[in-house]
């Protein structure tokens, strides 16, 4: 199912009502970034890019950022809703990583992020940061 923008926005509003948080603004910025990138790429539909950011079936195939650019859940660094026992296990895992080194996939993840960035910059003909609202002002001070 690929909804229209109005349906996508309504779904976001409903999700926010049941789970308020700063994630909703993040989601809107990601949608705007997807729309802006697609607008600069001749073979992409900017409206569809905005909508698919919202998480419908086809969106699962689009992995530009976050934890899934390699598409292997074992490389994820995202936030999970887990039990206290699982959280403690992960905390111990982080401690061990700090003492003994990073996950073997870390370098591959970073390389993939840069590869994806370069790909879209080539398609758009401009730096990615030109189409990401607020990134330069808020992240690169």
C-alpha positions as CSV (number, residue, x, y, z in Angstrom):
1,X,0.0,0.0,0.0
2,X,1.3,3.4,-0.9
3,X,-0.9,6.2,0.7
4,X,-1.1,9.8,-0.3
5,X,0.5,12.6,1.7
6,X,-2.6,13.3,3.7
7,X,-3.0,9.7,4.8
8,X,0.7,9.5,5.7
9,X,0.4,12.7,7.8
10,X,-2.7,11.4,9.5
11,X,-0.9,8.1,10.4
12,X,2.0,10.1,11.8
13,X,-0.4,12.2,13.9
14,X,-2.1,9.1,15.3
15,X,1.2,7.4,16.1
16,X,2.3,10.5,17.9
17,X,-0.9,10.6,20.0
18,X,-0.2,7.0,21.2
19,X,3.5,7.5,21.6
20,X,4.5,11.2,22.0
21,X,8.1,12.2,21.6
22,X,10.7,14.1,19.6
23,X,10.7,11.2,17.1
24,X,7.8,12.9,15.3
25,X,9.8,16.0,14.4
26,X,12.7,13.7,13.3
27,X,10.3,11.8,11.1
28,X,9.1,14.9,9.4
29,X,12.7,16.1,8.8
30,X,13.5,12.7,7.3
31,X,10.5,12.9,5.0
32,X,11.5,16.4,3.9
33,X,15.0,15.2,3.3
34,X,13.8,12.3,1.2
35,X,11.5,14.6,-0.7
36,X,14.3,17.1,-1.3
37,X,16.8,14.5,-2.5
38,X,14.3,12.9,-4.8
39,X,13.4,16.3,-6.3
40,X,17.0,16.6,-7.4
41,X,17.1,13.1,-8.9
42,X,15.4,12.9,-12.3
43,X,14.3,9.3,-11.9
44,X,12.8,9.6,-8.5
45,X,9.3,10.8,-7.4
46,X,9.6,13.4,-4.6
47,X,6.1,12.9,-3.4
48,X,6.5,9.1,-3.2
49,X,9.9,9.6,-1.4
50,X,8.2,11.8,1.2
51,X,5.4,9.4,1.8
52,X,7.5,6.2,1.8
53,X,9.7,7.6,4.6
54,X,6.6,7.1,6.8
55,X,7.1,3.3,7.0
56,X,4.8,1.6,4.5
57,X,5.6,-1.8,3.0
58,X,7.8,-0.5,0.1
59,X,9.7,1.7,2.5
60,X,11.4,-1.3,4.0
61,X,13.4,-1.6,0.8
62,X,14.8,1.9,1.2
63,X,17.6,2.0,3.7
64,X,19.7,5.2,3.5
65,X,20.4,5.9,7.1
66,X,20.0,4.7,10.7
67,X,21.0,1.2,11.5
68,X,20.1,-0.6,8.3
69,X,22.3,0.5,5.5
70,X,24.0,-2.9,5.5
71,X,20.5,-4.5,6.0
72,X,21.7,-6.8,8.8
73,X,20.0,-6.4,12.1
74,X,23.1,-7.6,13.9
75,X,24.8,-4.4,12.9
76,X,22.1,-2.1,14.3
77,X,22.9,0.6,16.8
78,X,19.3,1.9,17.1
79,X,17.2,2.2,20.2
80,X,15.3,-0.9,21.2
81,X,12.5,-1.3,23.7
82,X,13.9,-4.2,25.7
83,X,13.7,-5.7,29.1
84,X,16.0,-4.6,31.9
85,X,17.9,-7.9,31.6
86,X,18.5,-7.4,27.9
87,X,19.5,-3.8,28.5
88,X,22.0,-4.9,31.1
89,X,23.4,-7.4,28.6
90,X,23.8,-4.7,26.0
91,X,25.4,-2.4,28.5
92,X,28.0,-5.1,29.3
93,X,28.4,-5.5,25.5
94,X,29.2,-1.8,25.2
95,X,31.7,-2.0,28.0
96,X,33.5,-5.0,26.4
97,X,33.5,-3.1,23.1
98,X,35.1,-0.1,24.7
99,X,37.8,-2.3,26.3
100,X,38.5,-4.6,23.3
101,X,37.5,-2.6,20.2
102,X,34.6,-1.8,17.9
103,X,32.3,-4.3,16.1
104,X,33.9,-5.7,13.0
105,X,31.0,-4.2,10.9
106,X,31.6,-0.6,12.1
107,X,34.0,0.3,9.3
108,X,31.8,-1.3,6.7
109,X,28.8,0.6,8.0
110,X,30.7,3.9,7.8
111,X,32.0,3.1,4.3
112,X,28.4,2.2,3.2
113,X,27.0,5.5,4.6
114,X,29.7,7.4,2.6
115,X,29.0,5.4,-0.5
116,X,25.2,6.1,-0.3
117,X,25.9,9.8,0.4
118,X,28.3,10.0,-2.7
119,X,25.7,8.1,-4.8
120,X,22.9,10.6,-4.1
121,X,25.2,13.6,-4.4
122,X,26.2,12.4,-7.9
123,X,22.5,11.9,-8.8
124,X,21.5,15.4,-7.5
125,X,24.6,17.2,-8.7
126,X,25.0,19.0,-5.3
127,X,26.2,18.3,-1.8
128,X,23.7,16.3,0.3
129,X,23.7,19.0,3.0
130,X,22.1,21.5,0.6
131,X,18.8,19.5,0.7
132,X,18.7,18.5,4.4
133,X,16.8,21.2,6.2
134,X,18.5,22.4,9.4
135,X,21.5,20.0,9.3
136,X,24.2,22.5,8.7
137,X,22.7,25.0,11.2
138,X,22.1,22.4,13.9
139,X,24.9,19.9,13.4
140,X,27.9,21.6,11.8
141,X,28.5,24.6,14.0
